[in-house]
Amino acid sequence: MANISVKKGTIIYKKGAAITTISRIVSGKVRMVCACGEISLSKDDVLGAVDLSTMVHSCTYITVEDTVLSTHVFHAQKELAAFLTEDETLTISLLRSSVKQICSALDEEVFFQYECNNMYSYLSKSYEEYKNLCSKYAVPVKALPGLLEVKPFHLEDDIPKWLSVYYEESTAMFSSSAATAFFQYPNLNAGYLLRFCEDFHTLLGACSEMTEYRSNLSFLLMNKNGMDLFDLYTNLLFRVMRDGIDAMSLSATISTILIHIESIPSFNKELYQARVQEYKNTLANIEEELATGVTASASLNDASLLNSLDTILKYANCSDETSLSFKRAISAYKKHMDKSATTDELRALRREITSLFYEIYTLAFQASTRDKNVPTILKMFLKFGYVDEELAGAENASFLYSIADSYTGNKKYHVYTIFDWLNEIHQGNKEPRRNEFDVDYVGYVHEMKTSGKIDANKEKELLSDTNEKVLFEIRNMFTLANKMTSGRIATFTPVFSEHTVLSSLESILATPEKIAASLIQIQKIDYSAFYRDALFYDASLPIPKENIKRKILPDIILMPNMGNRGVMWQELEGKSRSTPACYILPTFCQEELSLLLLRATGEYRWEICRRTQGARWNDLSDPSLTSEYFDYVQFYRKNNELSPDAKEKIKTALTKARNSFKEMFVNDYIIWVLYEGKGSPRMNKVVRRILFTYCPFPQAVRDQLKSNPLYGEIMEKWQIKRAQENHRLSNILKRLENSGIEIPKELQAQQAFLNM
């Protein structure tokens, strides 16, 4: 035991550090920072009391003023009872301080719950008011992305009601003079303190859960993407002002939203200031436009965009019945202010529009294959789902018209618009993707033959019929993937509508260049993401078959919608393991493009391993990414390498992933690339070891992390294995050189891969 003096502002213990000592405050004050907020500690309070069971600090302790501490060496939980017999003052302080700390945490937990409920209520009411205002001003209602997924807050594991009373009465008991009597019961005290630690960590978990919930709600209020409540109200204000309508009440509501955001302590102040400044600048510009009588509002080019739907229907050569039905349905759809409503009438209307849209799309595409000069309006329809200038909105229609001729995929980057992709199939360059039942075109035709629907001659004919392949692709992958990538499963319609546009189209347009840049960023952390196992053999060379890695980038198809989801549609094309995977993205990404690609790559990592491993994908006797991760999640409760806190986090993560091991892996993979690969540890050591083994960092990142003890052991083992592989290959290449044989490019590429 020793007394030490600590200056104001000093970090005594840091979250994540191992416990080797605990300290009692002799004089001064300390701020205890944890997931439950901040707890003030003063004379006789004990630092580290909440983590005697885990031996790892879950809080950070910072001196508020010059402080004197009495430090005591403490090595292991099993020594706790004996430790409590050494110093009566420390033991009583431990008991009293533990109760004080958990009572403070219980008070914070109640406040957290109130904040969660208050934020949810505010968001829900504000959005309902927004819809009412849209109806009042005859403006299409725009959805607030993510709001439908948010429910009133409910803890996964409720805090027992009796816990507060239990610790309140404990406070009275340990505060009395009779507290000294407890010193003679060290095992009782040890049990009490360990139970206290367990309860405190339960509270930490609950508060972490509520912090994440509040963060999600804050994101809906205001975020850097601009698809938030603040954006909905400001855009409504700008539109109303340009229409010459008094908007004082709207302006007041926006001020209230800003006040609400300001009251969130953890909110990003720089983001807030930037968005407010942007709002003020736009407001000033509109006021200047109105004052001068010169407005920048978009107007339709009558010659090019007027009666777009008639142009599309005429080009597709639809039947009179189909044309009339679609025009009536679009007209009815335009009259609904809230197009995302879930009334029976709207559900039926959306189904009708969807069915007719794909019928017309098929006819229009077939007509385009016979036309060397497809009209711009038709390109808008085929690439973006555009059908009507009023439904799209004047500004949006003008933008789509301006890019329709030039916007296309890029084979160099493996990126295709849906229009490009269908043309590739029609020209025989690509094969259709598998359908929702995981059946490819060849399998589909073969099924028809085996079921007696067609004969062998017809089967042979269909297998080479590119028109039928296009129809298969439209009926299956296109219709399903278009809906999935939109993210609006319940309210989806494939036609381009102004109510789905939440940001400027130019800023969220997915281009081949943006996609390629995002994939490069992923590979800067997970360099082997798109490398596949392959076999190299050349009978003319004096070497046996050699296992190598071959890089195969995915094909990426852009759906003609406004969406917030990416899909890894299939990990292989057909049965060949040398064919590219297929990612599907929305053309206009309302989620950060790099995140959509990162999630798809996580799905690809999982699925390609499953496909490669076959029936043994979860068999630990054949180590692989999926088998080791499956074992980790399935038996985490019995894993002695994991702390109780880590096990609780795994339980929570598994619940959020709806008990899907794949979904949980994808979430961990995102953390691996976004945080761990940039030197910000977020994972437990077990999952970190698995991911480093199968998704290693490149040399540059490894060099940055080599001094970090969290990576030391796993990096050393990985590098030893990699050095052995490199040494073996170097010997093979040296033999070839000594024999005067030119080294095959495949083996040169393999050596380069091993040195990444």
Protein Blocks (a to p, Z undefined) as FASTA:
>chain_A
ZZddddehiafbdghiacfbdcddfbdcdddddfkbpadddehiaehjlmmmnopafbdc
ddfbdcdddddddfbfklmmmmmmmpmklmmmmmmmmmmmmmmmmmmmmmmmmmmmmmmm
mmmmmmmmmmmmmmmnopacdddehklmpccdddfbacdfklmmmmmmmmmmmmpmklmm
mmmmmmlmmmmmmmmmmmmmmmmmmmmmmmmmmmmmmmmmpcfkopafklmmmmmmmmmm
mnopafklmmmmmmmmmmmmmmmmklcfklmmmmmmmmmmmmmmmmmmmmnopafbdcdd
fklmgoklmmmmmmnopafklmmmmmmmmmmmmmpmblmbccfklmmmmmmmmmmmmmmm
mmmmmmmmmpcbdcfklmmmmmnopabfklnopklmmmmmmmmmmgccdfklopacfklm
mmmmmnopaccdddfkopafklmmmmmmmnopacfklmmmmmmmmklmmmmmmmmmmmmm
mmmmnopmmlgcfbdcfklpmbdfklmpccfklmmmmmmmmmmmmmmlmpccdddddfkb
ccdcdddddddddddddddbddfbdcdfbfbehjbfkbccdddddfbdcbdfklmmmmmm
mmmmmmmmmmmnmmmlmgmklgcfklmmmmmmmmmmmmmkbcfklmmmmmmmmmmnoopa
klmmmmmmmmmmmmmmnopafbdfklmmmmmmmmccdfklmmmmmmpmklmmmmmmmmmm
mmmmmmmmmmmmmmmmmnopacdfklmmmmmmmmZZ
